[in-house]
Amino acid sequence: IQSAFPFIVGSVLELLIRFETGGYKFLLTGEVKWLETVTEKGAESEYIAGFQLIDSEHSDYSLWVNMFKESPTTENNNQLV
């Protein structure tokens, strides 16, 4: 995730993920696993962070997983013979 604010590694945060196409929105919970400074410009610094998603109460985690889960047809087509 790209941010203008530095996250604290180890923090557990609620994340609202929005897709520009399709109008999908997901409320997820994630733990900050890493943080990297992309640019350092004083008050205008930019950061990128990696999160590990957590299946928590009142989150859209199950919907998120199902959206990206491969269908049985796709899985069969990807098997090596």
N, C-alpha and C positions, 0 to 999 in steps of 0.2 A: 504494500500500500504506500502510495506517495503522500507526503504530508509536509506542511509548513512548520509543524511542531515535532520536537523530538519525543518519542515514546520512551518509557522506562522499560528496559528488558525485564521480563518476568511479570509485568502487569497483565491483568485480565481485564479486557475491555469489551464493550458491546460495539458491534460494527454494523452499520447500515450499508449494504452493498446494493447499488443500483446499476442496472444495465441500460445503456442509452437506447438500444433497440429492444423492442419487445415489452418494455415497461415493467420488467421484473424487478422486485425489491425483496431483499432478504435481511432479516435481523438476525445476526449471528454473534456468537461469543468466541473470543479468541485470546490466546496468550501470546504476548510479544516475545518472539524467539531471538530476533536479531534486529539491529538498527544500523544503518549506514548513512553517513552524510554525503549527499550528492553534490551540493554546492554550499559554500560558506560565504554568505554575504551579510553578516551581522544579523539584523532583524529579518532579513529575507532569505535565510538559509532554507534548503530543501532536504528532506530526508526520505529514505525508503525503508520500510520495515517488513519483516516476515512474521506471519502469525500462524499458530497451530490452532485450528478450529476445535471447539469443545462442544459436545452435545449437552446443552443446558436447558433447563426448564424455560419456557416462554421464548424459545428461539426457533428459527426456521431451519435448523440444522438438517432435519430429516428431508425437508423439501429440497434443500441444497444438494444433499447426497443423491436423492432420486433424480434430480435434473441432470446430473453428470454421470450417472450410472449407465453403463453400457447395457443395451438390450440383449436378451439371449440370442437373437439373430446375429447381432454384431459380434458377440463373443465367439460364436461358432465360426464366423467368417474369418476371424483372426487367429484361429488355431493352426498350428503347424501340422502338416501331415507327414 
